[in-house]
Amino acid sequence: MGVINVTDRDGVRHELEALEGWRVMEIIRDWGLPMEGICGGAAECGTCHVLVAPEWLDKLYPPREEEELQLDQLPVVEPNSRLSCQILWTEALDGLEVTLAPLA
């Protein structure tokens, strides 16, 4: 077990316990933060959009084509945008820092 640090849309930072193999989207949602994840992790809706702290980007697998296509459909995307449903938490990501992306 480890942690993910999530900054919500009000700028409040939350330290969430994380379990290996869970999607970051599931972890954030299960802790009660406003994370929809409407498609359930299929990279088809973009409602789990997060901004990954730059120092963590190289520690993540690169986005697959499906994720990139969905990100292209969002109104506001940054170079550090990712769909949290496509990030599986592992011990190597202990301390991961993400911010919930602004709503359009």
ABEGO torsion letter per residue (X at the ends): XBBBBBBBAAGBBBBBBBBBGBBAAAAAAAAGBBBAGAAGGAGAAGAABBBBBAAAAAABBBBBAAAAAAAAABABBBAABBBAAABBBBAAABGBBBBBBBBX
